[in-house]
Amino acid sequence: MNVLLTILQAVQILAAIGMIGLILMQHGKGADAGAAFGGGAGSASLFGASGGANFLSRTTAVLAGVFLVCTLGLAYFGNLRTAAPSSGSVLESTVPVQQPAAQQIPAGTGAPAAAAPAEAPATGAAQIPGK
């Protein structure tokens, strides 16, 4: 399974790099207007006047399709893997804080146990006696 994911990821990276290169090699739609005013070097290009646009755009579309298929494959196969027990959420691995036990009444007596002195709150406010 890991080999398949590695192959899909490598193909996806190569398709992305190829698409970037092909998109940068293409000229925009505004370049045709420049050819009408004397900048017509399009006929001396490698693929001819109109052949380059067809070849580059079709190759870009094929690479975009390969990129999409690899993305869908990585998403599908990536979700099929079972997560290791230690790779869960950080919140799942925390230990719950134990609350202090409430004052317990000893069995057999009706009176509560001797109460420990109350602690001052952690807010930093001074307590006023009698309130």
ROKEKOL-726040 format. One record per residue: residue number from 1; residue in three letters; chain; x, y, z of N, C-alpha, C in turn. Coordinates in nm, 3 decimals, m for minus. Layout:
! residues N
k=NUM	r=ALA	c=A	nu=X	nv=Y	nw=Z	cau=X	cav=Y	caw=Z	cu=X	cv=Y	cw=Z
...
! end
This chain:
! residues 131
k=1	r=MET	c=A	nu=0.083	nv=m0.119	nw=0.000	cau=0.000	cav=0.000	caw=0.000	cu=0.087	cv=0.125	cw=0.000
k=2	r=ASN	c=A	nu=0.196	nv=0.122	nw=0.078	cau=0.285	cav=0.237	caw=0.082	cu=0.353	cv=0.261	cw=m0.052
k=3	r=VAL	c=A	nu=0.381	nv=0.152	nw=m0.126	cau=0.444	cav=0.166	caw=m0.257	cu=0.348	cv=0.236	cw=m0.353
k=4	r=LEU	c=A	nu=0.222	nv=0.199	nw=m0.348	cau=0.122	cav=0.262	caw=m0.435	cu=0.108	cv=0.411	cw=m0.403
k=5	r=LEU	c=A	nu=0.105	nv=0.444	nw=m0.275	cau=0.096	cav=0.585	caw=m0.237	cu=0.219	cv=0.663	cw=m0.281
k=6	r=THR	c=A	nu=0.335	nv=0.602	nw=m0.272	cau=0.458	cav=0.668	caw=m0.315	cu=0.459	cv=0.691	cw=m0.465
k=7	r=ILE	c=A	nu=0.415	nv=0.591	nw=m0.541	cau=0.408	cav=0.606	caw=m0.687	cu=0.308	cv=0.714	cw=m0.725
k=8	r=LEU	c=A	nu=0.191	nv=0.713	nw=m0.663	cau=0.090	cav=0.816	caw=m0.694	cu=0.142	cv=0.956	cw=m0.661
k=9	r=GLN	c=A	nu=0.211	nv=0.968	nw=m0.552	cau=0.264	cav=1.098	caw=m0.513	cu=0.373	cv=1.144	cw=m0.608
k=10	r=ALA	c=A	nu=0.459	nv=1.053	nw=m0.652	cau=0.564	cav=1.089	caw=m0.748	cu=0.504	cv=1.132	cw=m0.881
k=11	r=VAL	c=A	nu=0.403	nv=1.059	nw=m0.929	cau=0.338	cav=1.096	caw=m1.056	cu=0.267	cv=1.230	cw=m1.042
k=12	r=GLN	c=A	nu=0.206	nv=1.254	nw=m0.927	cau=0.137	cav=1.381	caw=m0.906	cu=0.237	cv=1.498	cw=m0.906
k=13	r=ILE	c=A	nu=0.351	nv=1.480	nw=m0.843	cau=0.452	cav=1.586	caw=m0.841	cu=0.506	cv=1.612	cw=m0.981
k=14	r=LEU	c=A	nu=0.533	nv=1.505	nw=m1.056	cau=0.583	cav=1.523	caw=m1.193	cu=0.478	cv=1.589	cw=m1.282
k=15	r=ALA	c=A	nu=0.352	nv=1.553	nw=m1.266	cau=0.246	cav=1.617	caw=m1.344	cu=0.233	cv=1.765	cw=m1.309
k=16	r=ALA	c=A	nu=0.248	nv=1.797	nw=m1.181	cau=0.240	cav=1.938	caw=m1.140	cu=0.355	cv=2.019	cw=m1.198
k=17	r=ILE	c=A	nu=0.476	nv=1.964	nw=m1.194	cau=0.591	cav=2.035	caw=m1.250	cu=0.575	cv=2.050	cw=m1.401
k=18	r=GLY	c=A	nu=0.527	nv=1.944	nw=m1.467	cau=0.504	cav=1.952	caw=m1.612	cu=0.399	cv=2.056	cw=m1.648
k=19	r=MET	c=A	nu=0.291	nv=2.062	nw=m1.569	cau=0.187	cav=2.162	caw=m1.596	cu=0.242	cv=2.303	cw=m1.577
k=20	r=ILE	c=A	nu=0.321	nv=2.323	nw=m1.475	cau=0.379	cav=2.456	caw=m1.453	cu=0.464	cv=2.497	cw=m1.572
k=21	r=GLY	c=A	nu=0.548	nv=2.406	nw=m1.618	cau=0.633	cav=2.437	caw=m1.733	cu=0.553	cv=2.465	cw=m1.859
k=22	r=LEU	c=A	nu=0.452	nv=2.383	nw=m1.886	cau=0.372	cav=2.403	caw=m2.007	cu=0.291	cv=2.531	cw=m2.001
k=23	r=ILE	c=A	nu=0.238	nv=2.564	nw=m1.885	cau=0.159	cav=2.686	caw=m1.873	cu=0.248	cv=2.809	cw=m1.893
k=24	r=LEU	c=A	nu=0.370	nv=2.802	nw=m1.841	cau=0.461	cav=2.915	caw=m1.858	cu=0.509	cv=2.928	cw=m2.002
k=25	r=MET	c=A	nu=0.514	nv=2.820	nw=m2.077	cau=0.557	cav=2.826	caw=m2.218	cu=0.447	cv=2.881	cw=m2.309
k=26	r=GLN	c=A	nu=0.323	nv=2.870	nw=m2.270	cau=0.214	cav=2.917	caw=m2.356	cu=0.208	cv=3.069	cw=m2.353
k=27	r=HIS	c=A	nu=0.166	nv=3.126	nw=m2.462	cau=0.147	cav=3.271	caw=m2.465	cu=m0.002	cv=3.300	cw=m2.445
k=28	r=GLY	c=A	nu=m0.028	nv=3.413	nw=m2.386	cau=m0.166	cav=3.449	caw=m2.355	cu=m0.245	cv=3.489	cw=m2.477
k=29	r=LYS	c=A	nu=m0.374	nv=3.513	nw=m2.457	cau=m0.461	cav=3.551	caw=m2.569	cu=m0.427	cv=3.690	cw=m2.620
k=30	r=GLY	c=A	nu=m0.368	nv=3.773	nw=m2.538	cau=m0.332	cav=3.908	caw=m2.580	cu=m0.211	cv=3.909	cw=m2.671
k=31	r=ALA	c=A	nu=m0.136	nv=3.800	nw=m2.679	cau=m0.018	cav=3.796	caw=m2.765	cu=m0.056	cv=3.795	cw=m2.912
k=32	r=ASP	c=A	nu=m0.173	nv=3.746	nw=m2.947	cau=m0.216	cav=3.746	caw=m3.087	cu=m0.241	cv=3.887	cw=m3.137
k=33	r=ALA	c=A	nu=m0.285	nv=3.975	nw=m3.051	cau=m0.307	cav=4.113	caw=m3.091	cu=m0.175	cv=4.181	cw=m3.120
k=34	r=GLY	c=A	nu=m0.069	nv=4.145	nw=m3.050	cau=0.062	cav=4.202	caw=m3.076	cu=0.118	cv=4.159	cw=m3.209
k=35	r=ALA	c=A	nu=0.082	nv=4.040	nw=m3.256	cau=0.130	cav=3.992	caw=m3.385	cu=0.070	cv=4.073	cw=m3.500
k=36	r=ALA	c=A	nu=m0.046	nv=4.130	nw=m3.481	cau=m0.110	cav=4.209	caw=m3.587	cu=m0.039	cv=4.341	cw=m3.609
k=37	r=PHE	c=A	nu=0.037	nv=4.388	nw=m3.512	cau=0.106	cav=4.516	caw=m3.524	cu=0.255	cv=4.500	cw=m3.552
k=38	r=GLY	c=A	nu=0.293	nv=4.390	nw=m3.614	cau=0.431	cav=4.376	caw=m3.656	cu=0.516	cv=4.288	cw=m3.567
k=39	r=GLY	c=A	nu=0.461	nv=4.230	nw=m3.464	cau=0.541	cav=4.143	caw=m3.378	cu=0.518	cv=3.998	cw=m3.413
k=40	r=GLY	c=A	nu=0.494	nv=3.967	nw=m3.538	cau=0.453	cav=3.833	caw=m3.580	cu=0.568	cv=3.737	cw=m3.593
k=41	r=ALA	c=A	nu=0.628	nv=3.694	nw=m3.486	cau=0.733	cav=3.592	caw=m3.490	cu=0.673	cv=3.455	cw=m3.467
k=42	r=GLY	c=A	nu=0.541	nv=3.443	nw=m3.472	cau=0.474	cav=3.316	caw=m3.447	cu=0.498	cv=3.214	cw=m3.556
k=43	r=SER	c=A	nu=0.520	nv=3.257	nw=m3.679	cau=0.540	cav=3.161	caw=m3.787	cu=0.675	cv=3.094	cw=m3.778
k=44	r=ALA	c=A	nu=0.769	nv=3.152	nw=m3.706	cau=0.902	cav=3.094	caw=m3.694	cu=0.917	cv=3.011	cw=m3.567
k=45	r=SER	c=A	nu=0.807	nv=2.982	nw=m3.502	cau=0.816	cav=2.906	caw=m3.377	cu=0.839	cv=2.758	cw=m3.405
k=46	r=LEU	c=A	nu=0.864	nv=2.683	nw=m3.303	cau=0.896	cav=2.541	caw=m3.315	cu=0.778	cv=2.460	cw=m3.370
k=47	r=PHE	c=A	nu=0.655	nv=2.494	nw=m3.328	cau=0.538	cav=2.416	caw=m3.367	cu=0.458	cv=2.481	cw=m3.479
k=48	r=GLY	c=A	nu=0.504	nv=2.589	nw=m3.536	cau=0.429	cav=2.658	caw=m3.641	cu=0.343	cv=2.768	cw=m3.581
k=49	r=ALA	c=A	nu=0.263	nv=2.832	nw=m3.665	cau=0.186	cav=2.948	caw=m3.620	cu=0.075	cv=2.909	cw=m3.523
k=50	r=SER	c=A	nu=0.002	nv=2.801	nw=m3.552	cau=m0.108	cav=2.763	caw=m3.464	cu=m0.089	cv=2.625	cw=m3.402
k=51	r=GLY	c=A	nu=0.008	nv=2.550	nw=m3.448	cau=0.028	cav=2.415	caw=m3.397	cu=0.076	cv=2.412	cw=m3.254
k=52	r=GLY	c=A	nu=0.150	nv=2.513	nw=m3.213	cau=0.203	cav=2.516	caw=m3.077	cu=0.094	cv=2.532	cw=m2.974
k=53	r=ALA	c=A	nu=m0.003	nv=2.614	nw=m3.003	cau=m0.111	cav=2.637	caw=m2.907	cu=m0.192	cv=2.510	cw=m2.887
k=54	r=ASN	c=A	nu=m0.218	nv=2.439	nw=m2.995	cau=m0.294	cav=2.314	caw=m2.983	cu=m0.215	cv=2.210	cw=m2.904
k=55	r=PHE	c=A	nu=m0.090	nv=2.191	nw=m2.939	cau=m0.009	cav=2.088	caw=m2.872	cu=0.007	cv=2.121	cw=m2.724
k=56	r=LEU	c=A	nu=0.043	nv=2.245	nw=m2.693	cau=0.067	cav=2.282	caw=m2.554	cu=m0.062	cv=2.277	cw=m2.471
k=57	r=SER	c=A	nu=m0.173	nv=2.322	nw=m2.526	cau=m0.298	cav=2.322	caw=m2.449	cu=m0.351	cv=2.180	cw=m2.429
k=58	r=ARG	c=A	nu=m0.334	nv=2.095	nw=m2.530	cau=m0.379	cav=1.956	caw=m2.514	cu=m0.291	cv=1.881	cw=m2.414
k=59	r=THR	c=A	nu=m0.162	nv=1.904	nw=m2.420	cau=m0.073	cav=1.838	caw=m2.325	cu=m0.100	cv=1.887	cw=m2.183
k=60	r=THR	c=A	nu=m0.128	nv=2.017	nw=m2.168	cau=m0.163	cav=2.070	caw=m2.036	cu=m0.291	cv=2.006	cw=m1.984
k=61	r=ALA	c=A	nu=m0.389	nv=1.988	nw=m2.072	cau=m0.515	cav=1.926	caw=m2.031	cu=m0.493	cv=1.781	cw=m1.989
k=62	r=VAL	c=A	nu=m0.408	nv=1.708	nw=m2.059	cau=m0.379	cav=1.569	caw=m2.023	cu=m0.308	cv=1.564	cw=m1.887
k=63	r=LEU	c=A	nu=m0.211	nv=1.651	nw=m1.867	cau=m0.141	cav=1.653	caw=m1.738	cu=m0.234	cv=1.695	cw=m1.624
k=64	r=ALA	c=A	nu=m0.328	nv=1.784	nw=m1.653	cau=m0.426	cav=1.823	caw=m1.550	cu=m0.514	cv=1.704	cw=m1.513
k=65	r=GLY	c=A	nu=m0.552	nv=1.624	nw=m1.613	cau=m0.630	cav=1.504	caw=m1.585	cu=m0.552	cv=1.402	cw=m1.502
k=66	r=VAL	c=A	nu=m0.424	nv=1.384	nw=m1.536	cau=m0.339	cav=1.292	caw=m1.458	cu=m0.326	cv=1.342	cw=m1.315
k=67	r=PHE	c=A	nu=m0.308	nv=1.474	nw=m1.299	cau=m0.297	cav=1.534	caw=m1.166	cu=m0.425	cv=1.511	cw=m1.086
k=68	r=LEU	c=A	nu=m0.541	nv=1.527	nw=m1.150	cau=m0.669	cav=1.508	caw=m1.082	cu=m0.687	cv=1.362	cw=m1.039
k=69	r=VAL	c=A	nu=m0.655	nv=1.270	nw=m1.128	cau=m0.669	cav=1.127	caw=m1.095	cu=m0.575	cv=1.089	cw=m0.981
k=70	r=CYS	c=A	nu=m0.453	nv=1.140	nw=m0.982	cau=m0.359	cav=1.111	caw=m0.873	cu=m0.408	cv=1.170	cw=m0.741
k=71	r=THR	c=A	nu=m0.465	nv=1.290	nw=m0.747	cau=m0.517	cav=1.352	caw=m0.626	cu=m0.632	cv=1.270	cw=m0.567
k=72	r=LEU	c=A	nu=m0.723	nv=1.227	nw=m0.653	cau=m0.834	cav=1.145	caw=m0.605	cu=m0.785	cv=1.010	cw=m0.551
k=73	r=GLY	c=A	nu=m0.686	nv=0.950	nw=m0.618	cau=m0.630	cav=0.824	caw=m0.571	cu=m0.561	cv=0.838	cw=m0.436
k=74	r=LEU	c=A	nu=m0.485	nv=0.947	nw=m0.419	cau=m0.420	cav=0.969	caw=m0.290	cu=m0.521	cv=0.993	cw=m0.179
k=75	r=ALA	c=A	nu=m0.627	nv=1.064	nw=m0.210	cau=m0.730	cav=1.089	caw=m0.108	cu=m0.801	cv=0.958	cw=m0.070
k=76	r=TYR	c=A	nu=m0.831	nv=0.875	nw=m0.170	cau=m0.902	cav=0.750	caw=m0.144	cu=m0.813	cv=0.652	cw=m0.065
k=77	r=PHE	c=A	nu=m0.693	nv=0.628	nw=m0.115	cau=m0.606	cav=0.529	caw=m0.051	cu=m0.550	cv=0.581	cw=0.081
k=78	r=GLY	c=A	nu=m0.538	nv=0.712	nw=0.095	cau=m0.492	cav=0.768	caw=0.220	cu=m0.592	cv=0.750	cw=0.332
k=79	r=ASN	c=A	nu=m0.720	nv=0.750	nw=0.299	cau=m0.824	cav=0.731	caw=0.401	cu=m0.848	cv=0.583	cw=0.433
k=80	r=LEU	c=A	nu=m0.799	nv=0.492	nw=0.351	cau=m0.816	cav=0.350	caw=0.378	cu=m0.720	cv=0.299	cw=0.485
k=81	r=ARG	c=A	nu=m0.609	nv=0.368	nw=0.501	cau=m0.511	cav=0.323	caw=0.600	cu=m0.567	cv=0.338	cw=0.740
k=82	r=THR	c=A	nu=m0.538	nv=0.240	nw=0.823	cau=m0.580	cav=0.250	caw=0.963	cu=m0.476	cv=0.329	cw=1.039
k=83	r=ALA	c=A	nu=m0.522	nv=0.416	nw=1.125	cau=m0.431	cav=0.500	caw=1.202	cu=m0.370	cv=0.418	cw=1.316
k=84	r=ALA	c=A	nu=m0.245	nv=0.445	nw=1.343	cau=m0.178	cav=0.379	caw=1.455	cu=m0.240	cv=0.428	cw=1.586
k=85	r=PRO	c=A	nu=m0.238	nv=0.347	nw=1.690	cau=m0.300	cav=0.389	caw=1.816	cu=m0.240	cv=0.518	cw=1.872
k=86	r=SER	c=A	nu=m0.113	nv=0.542	nw=1.846	cau=m0.050	cav=0.661	caw=1.903	cu=m0.069	cv=0.784	cw=1.816
k=87	r=SER	c=A	nu=m0.129	nv=0.771	nw=1.698	cau=m0.140	cav=0.886	caw=1.609	cu=m0.278	cv=0.950	cw=1.613
k=88	r=GLY	c=A	nu=m0.347	nv=0.939	nw=1.724	cau=m0.479	cav=0.999	caw=1.737	cu=m0.468	cv=1.147	cw=1.771
k=89	r=SER	c=A	nu=m0.574	nv=1.200	nw=1.817	cau=m0.579	cav=1.340	caw=1.855	cu=m0.500	cv=1.362	cw=1.983
k=90	r=VAL	c=A	nu=m0.448	nv=1.481	nw=1.997	cau=m0.375	cav=1.515	caw=2.119	cu=m0.469	cv=1.513	cw=2.238
k=91	r=LEU	c=A	nu=m0.593	nv=1.553	nw=2.217	cau=m0.690	cav=1.557	caw=2.326	cu=m0.728	cv=1.418	cw=2.375
k=92	r=GLU	c=A	nu=m0.719	nv=1.317	nw=2.287	cau=m0.753	cav=1.182	caw=2.327	cu=m0.649	cv=1.122	cw=2.421
k=93	r=SER	c=A	nu=m0.526	nv=1.171	nw=2.414	cau=m0.420	cav=1.113	caw=2.496	cu=m0.402	cv=1.184	cw=2.630
k=94	r=THR	c=A	nu=m0.479	nv=1.286	nw=2.658	cau=m0.465	cav=1.356	caw=2.786	cu=m0.532	cv=1.276	cw=2.897
k=95	r=VAL	c=A	nu=m0.479	nv=1.288	nw=3.015	cau=m0.534	cav=1.220	caw=3.132	cu=m0.634	cv=1.315	cw=3.197
k=96	r=PRO	c=A	nu=m0.754	nv=1.268	nw=3.225	cau=m0.852	cav=1.359	caw=3.289	cu=m0.805	cv=1.398	cw=3.429
k=97	r=VAL	c=A	nu=m0.833	nv=1.523	nw=3.463	cau=m0.793	cav=1.575	caw=3.594	cu=m0.890	cv=1.521	cw=3.699
k=98	r=GLN	c=A	nu=m0.835	nv=1.468	nw=3.808	cau=m0.918	cav=1.416	caw=3.916	cu=m0.965	cv=1.531	cw=4.003
k=99	r=GLN	c=A	nu=m1.093	nv=1.538	nw=4.025	cau=m1.148	cav=1.639	caw=4.115	cu=m1.125	cv=1.595	cw=4.259
k=100	r=PRO	c=A	nu=m1.099	nv=1.690	nw=4.349	cau=m1.080	cav=1.649	caw=4.489	cu=m1.208	cv=1.585	cw=4.543
k=101	r=ALA	c=A	nu=m1.188	nv=1.483	nw=4.623	cau=m1.302	cav=1.410	caw=4.677	cu=m1.382	cv=1.501	cw=4.771
k=102	r=ALA	c=A	nu=m1.512	nv=1.489	nw=4.766	cau=m1.598	cav=1.568	caw=4.854	cu=m1.584	cv=1.515	cw=4.997
k=103	r=GLN	c=A	nu=m1.625	nv=1.595	nw=5.091	cau=m1.616	cav=1.555	caw=5.232	cu=m1.706	cv=1.433	cw=5.252
k=104	r=GLN	c=A	nu=m1.645	nv=1.328	nw=5.303	cau=m1.719	cav=1.203	caw=5.320	cu=m1.762	cv=1.187	cw=5.465
k=105	r=ILE	c=A	nu=m1.878	nv=1.128	nw=5.484	cau=m1.928	cav=1.099	caw=5.619	cu=m1.889	cv=0.956	cw=5.651
k=106	r=PRO	c=A	nu=m1.818	nv=0.936	nw=5.763	cau=m1.779	cav=0.799	caw=5.799	cu=m1.903	cv=0.714	cw=5.822
k=107	r=ALA	c=A	nu=m1.894	nv=0.591	nw=5.783	cau=m2.006	cav=0.499	caw=5.800	cu=m2.030	cv=0.473	cw=5.948
k=108	r=GLY	c=A	nu=m2.153	nv=0.470	nw=5.987	cau=m2.187	cav=0.437	caw=6.125	cu=m2.207	cv=0.559	cw=6.213
k=109	r=THR	c=A	nu=m2.163	nv=0.676	nw=6.170	cau=m2.184	cav=0.797	caw=6.251	cu=m2.269	cv=0.895	cw=6.171
k=110	r=GLY	c=A	nu=m2.343	nv=0.972	nw=6.240	cau=m2.427	cav=1.070	caw=6.173	cu=m2.360	cv=1.203	cw=6.158
k=111	r=ALA	c=A	nu=m2.243	nv=1.221	nw=6.220	cau=m2.175	cav=1.349	caw=6.216	cu=m2.071	cv=1.349	cw=6.103
k=112	r=PRO	c=A	nu=m2.053	nv=1.461	nw=6.041	cau=m1.950	cav=1.468	caw=5.935	cu=m1.811	cv=1.461	cw=5.997
k=113	r=ALA	c=A	nu=m1.714	nv=1.420	nw=5.918	cau=m1.576	cav=1.413	caw=5.964	cu=m1.524	cv=1.554	cw=5.986
k=114	r=ALA	c=A	nu=m1.415	nv=1.563	nw=6.060	cau=m1.357	cav=1.695	caw=6.087	cu=m1.314	cv=1.757	cw=5.955
k=115	r=ALA	c=A	nu=m1.357	nv=1.879	nw=5.936	cau=m1.329	cav=1.947	caw=5.810	cu=m1.190	cv=2.007	cw=5.813
k=116	r=ALA	c=A	nu=m1.121	nv=1.997	nw=5.705	cau=m0.990	cav=2.059	caw=5.693	cu=m1.011	cv=2.208	cw=5.670
k=117	r=PRO	c=A	nu=m0.915	nv=2.290	nw=5.706	cau=m0.931	cav=2.434	caw=5.684	cu=m0.944	cv=2.463	cw=5.535
k=118	r=ALA	c=A	nu=m1.030	nv=2.558	nw=5.503	cau=m1.055	cav=2.593	caw=5.363	cu=m0.934	cv=2.664	cw=5.306
k=119	r=GLU	c=A	nu=m0.904	nv=2.635	nw=5.181	cau=m0.792	cav=2.699	caw=5.114	cu=m0.838	cv=2.828	cw=5.051
k=120	r=ALA	c=A	nu=m0.746	nv=2.923	nw=5.037	cau=m0.779	cav=3.051	caw=4.974	cu=m0.794	cv=3.028	cw=4.824
k=121	r=PRO	c=A	nu=m0.885	nv=3.099	nw=4.761	cau=m0.901	cav=3.081	caw=4.616	cu=m0.776	cv=3.129	cw=4.541
k=122	r=ALA	c=A	nu=m0.756	nv=3.075	nw=4.424	cau=m0.636	cav=3.107	caw=4.347	cu=m0.652	cv=3.235	cw=4.266
k=123	r=THR	c=A	nu=m0.754	nv=3.314	nw=4.294	cau=m0.776	cav=3.435	caw=4.214	cu=m0.690	cv=3.550	cw=4.261
k=124	r=GLY	c=A	nu=m0.629	nv=3.542	nw=4.375	cau=m0.546	cav=3.650	caw=4.424	cu=m0.623	cv=3.755	cw=4.501
k=125	r=ALA	c=A	nu=m0.754	nv=3.742	nw=4.512	cau=m0.834	cav=3.840	caw=4.585	cu=m0.826	cv=3.809	cw=4.733
k=126	r=ALA	c=A	nu=m0.819	nv=3.911	nw=4.813	cau=m0.811	cav=3.893	caw=4.957	cu=m0.949	cv=3.859	cw=5.011
k=127	r=GLN	c=A	nu=m0.955	nv=3.765	nw=5.104	cau=m1.083	cav=3.728	caw=5.163	cu=m1.109	cv=3.818	cw=5.285
k=128	r=ILE	c=A	nu=m1.231	nv=3.859	nw=5.298	cau=m1.269	cav=3.940	caw=5.412	cu=m1.334	cv=3.846	cw=5.512
k=129	r=PRO	c=A	nu=m1.283	nv=3.841	nw=5.638	cau=m1.341	cav=3.750	caw=5.737	cu=m1.485	cv=3.787	cw=5.766
k=130	r=GLY	c=A	nu=m1.566	nv=3.689	nw=5.783	cau=m1.707	cav=3.709	caw=5.817	cu=m1.795	cv=3.722	cw=5.696
k=131	r=LYS	c=A	nu=m1.743	nv=3.715	nw=5.577	cau=m1.829	cav=3.726	caw=5.458	cu=m1.811	cv=3.604	cw=5.373
! end
